[in-house]
């Protein structure tokens, strides 16, 4: 009897000790995995590796932080993994295409196995307020200008994309409908780095790419003798000062319906580089991850590194991220239906 009581007591106090474990005690000696929905070398990967280098200092217990690339289906594989398979204890978080939340909100894609509103949102290192999403086209493309492609019988622009749900793929469908550009999409590239190489080799004529990503990953595209030029800006109300000759999508919208569709599709760009952890993480660890994420984006050491890498840092926190999701979800049903038909969110 005494042995049974002693055993019960030991188990009771063991349970109390486990439940009373602090966030710092939990993370001490552990590894935190940062899942990236694209391969190495692209902009999502560059951001993630920079964040991983600084995250350790800002999480209680200073756990090691390791980047794990998980390319596939335009980052849908990583989004599904983070929601369904990644550990829900605070030792994993990650990033995927900015269009993934909109794809899920619009519905109708059987491959989407996550609810964006159930993720533990951390935010985004960039809100695109000082950036633009650009269409870069080779100077030797058959279409010599946007108007050349838009005219009746005009040539197609051969655009490379990674896959369904990726920003370049969805925006290409939207632009084709709302602006009238003629695109021939070549899909299946594993990541942004592969797309840029394909453009350089002349395998494709064009790709979509963020301005800050160009500066960090393809600075040679900004030189006077570059084989490409920026011809169109997306996710901008006005033209970015660095690209004064490239019109915005809003400027070229064919009618009011087209303009409203463009405005709805641009909402996810406030979450230019979304970061989430799996759902149902213990509340105190979720709060620690969210605080660490915002703290590191204000860290002078990270800001110095971002400046050297020419990465835009204009943070969005978890609260603002959730507000953006609600804005998408509560958009007029007719617009969401049209955007869904166009593939503007997968």
N, C-alpha and C positions, 0 to 999 in steps of 0.2 A: 504493500500500500504506500509506504513512504517513497519507494522507488518510483511508483506511478505518479505521485504528487510532485516529486522532484523533476521527473521527466516533463510533466505538464508545465511546470513552472519555467523550466529551461526553454521549452518551445514558446511559451507566452512571452517571455522577455526577449527571445530571439525575434519574434514577430514585431514586438514593439520597437526593437532596435532597427529592424529593416524599414519599418514605416517612418521612423524618425530620421532616417538617413538624409543628410543635407544634400543639396544639389552639388556642392563642392566635393563631398565625399563620394557621390555617385560617379562623377566624371573623372576623378583622380585615377590616373593610370589607364584610362580607356582610350579607344580610338573613335573618332567621329568621322563618318564617311560623307563626302560631298559628291552626290550623284550628278553627273553632267549628261544631258541628253544628246550630246554631240561628241564627235571625235576630238582628238588633241589638235591644237593649233588654231582653232577658230575663235571668234570673239567670246562665245559663251564659255569656252574652256579657259581663255585668258582671264576673264573676270573671275571665274571660279577658283583658279589657282591663286590669284592674288588674295581673294577672300579667305581661302584656306590658310594661307601663310600668316594671316593676321588674326584669325578666329581664335586660335589657341590662347592668345594673351587676354582675350575678353570673356572667355567662358570660365566659370568657376571650376577649380580643379585642374585647369590647364591641360585638357586632354589633347592627344595628338590628333591632327586633322589631315585626312587623306582624301585626295581627289580620285574618283572612280568614273571613268568615261563609260557611258552606256548608250551609244548611238543606236538608232533604229526608228523607222517610221516617222521621221521628222521630229523626233524626241518624244513621241507618244509612248514608246516603250518605257522610257524613264519615268514619265508621268504615272503610268499604270503601276510601275514598280514601287514608286514612292507611296502610292495610295494603298496598295494591296500587300506588298511583300517586304518592304523595308521595315526594320525594327521600329516599334512605336514606343521606344523608351528614351528618345532624345539623342540617340547616337547616329542619326542619319538625317540629312536634309539635302536639298538639291535644286536644280534649275532645269527648265525646259522652255520650249518656244513660247513666246508671249501670246500666241494665238490659241494655245491649248485651253485656257479657261473659256474663251468664247466658243470654241468647238463644243465643249461640254454643255455650255448654257444653251446653245442652239439645238443640241440633241440630234438624234437620227443616225449617229455613227456607232455601229455595234462594237467597234474596236475600242471605243472610249470606256474605260472601266474605272472611272473616278468621278467624284463630285467635287468640283473646285471649292465649294463653300465649306467642305468638311476638312480640307487641308488645314494644318497649322501654319498660317501665313507668317512669313518673316518680312517680306516686302521686296524691294528692288533697289539695286545700287544706282539705277538711272531711271529718270522719269521722261527722258527725251526732251526736256525743256530747252536744252542747248544742243540738241542733236536733230537728225532727220533720217528717215528711212528712204534710201535713194535707189533709183534704177540706173545702174551703170551699163552702158552699151559700148561695144567696140566701135571705133571710128571707121572701120572698114565694113560695118554691117550693111546689108542691102538697103535697109531703111535709113535714109540720110538725115531724117529728122522725125519728130513725133508726128507732125502734120503729114509727112510722106507716108507713114504707116496708117494714119487715120483715114486717108482719102480712099475713095472707092477703088478697089483693085490694088491698093498699096501693098507693099511687101510685109511679110510677117517678121517679127523680131524673135529670134530663137533664144529662149530664156531657160536657164538651168535652175532646177529646184531640187530640194532633198526629198520631200514626200508630202503626203496629205497631212494637213494640219500645220505644216511649217509656214512661217510668215510669207516667204517668197511665193510659195504655191498659191496660197489663199488670196494674197493681194493681187497676183497676176490675173486670177479669174475675175476679181472685182474690177480691176482697172480695165480689163478687156470689155466688160459690160458697161461700166459707167462713163468711161472716157472714149472708148472706141478704138484703142490700140489693138493691133493684130499681133497676138502672141502664139508661138509654137512652143509648148512646154516640154522640156526634156527632164524627166524625173529620175530619181534613184541614186543621186549623189549622196554619199554618206554624211557629209558635213560641209560647212562653209569653206574650209580650206580646199577641199576637192573642187568645189564650184569655182573658186578663184583661179585655180590651176587650169581648169577647163576653159575659162575665159581667156587666160593668157595663151593657151595653146590654140585657140580658135575653134575648139570643139563646139562651143556655144558662143552666142554673140553677147549675151547679157546675163546679169543677175541682180537681185535686190540685196542691198547691204547697208547697214547703219553707218552714218558718217564717222562716228567715233571708232567704229570697227575698221573702217578703211584706214584711218590715221594710225591705228595700232597694228593691224595685221597686214595691210597692203598699202603702205605709204607711197610706194612707187606709182600707184594709180593717181596720185595727186600732183605728179610732176608734169611739166609742160609737154614732154615727149611721151606721156603715157599712151598706151594703145586704147584706153577707154575714156569715156567722159560721162558725167552725171547729167541725165536728161530730164529727170522727174523726181519730185519730192513727195513723200507720203508722210502722214502724221504731223503735218505742219499747217497751221492756220495762215502763216505768212512764210515767205521764202527765207531760208536760212542764209545769213549774210555771207557765208563761205561759198554759197552756190547761187549767186544772184541771177544766173541765166537759166536755171532749171525751174520751170513752173511747178506749183503745187498741184496735187490731184484735185483739190477743191476748185482751183482756177479753171480746170479743164472739164469739170463735170458737165455733162450734156444737158441736164435739166434739174429741176428741184428734187425729183426722186433720186437721181444719181447723187446729188450733193448730200441728201440725208443718209443714204447708204454709206457713203464715204465717211461721214461724221461718226456713224455708229461703229464702223469697222476700225476707226482710229482710237476708240476708247482703250483697247488693251495696250496701246503704246505708252500710256502713262505707267504701265508696269513693263518697262522695256526689257528688263532681265528678271523675271519672276523667280523668287526663292521661297520654297515651302519645305516644311517637315511633314511627316505622315500625320494622319488624324489621330486623335485620342491619346496624345502624349500627356503624361502627368502635368498638371497645371503649372507647378513650380518650375519644371524643366522647360516647358513651352515658353514661359515668361523669361527664363534665363537665355534661351536661344534668341528670342525676339529682341531683348535688350542688348545682347552681345552683337547681334547683326547691325543694329543702328549705331552702337558705340564704335564698332570698328570702322564704319563708314565716315566717322568724324575723327578718326585717329590720324594725327599728323604724319605718321610713318606710312600709312596706307595712301593718304592723299598725295604724298610725295611720289610714291611708286605709281599711282594712277596718272599723275601728271607726266611722268617719264614715259609711260605706256600710251599716253594720249587717250585715256579712258574717261568717259563722262561719269562724274559722280554727282548726282542730284537725287538723293535718297527718297524713297517712298517707304513708309513704315507699314506695319501689319494692319493698323486701323484704316489707313487710306486704301490699302490693297483690298480689304473687304468691302469698302465703300464702292470701289470701282466694279467689283463683282456684282454688287446689287444694282448698280447703274446698268450694267449689261443685261442682267436678268429682268429688269423692269422696263426695258426698252419696248416701244410699241410692237405688238405682235406681228403686224404686217411687215414691218421692216426686218424683224428677225427671220420671218419666213423667207423673204426675198434674199437676205444675206445667206441663209442656209442653202438656198437653191444655187447661189453663185459660188458656194465654197468659201465665202468670206470668213468662215470660222471653222473650216473643215467640212 
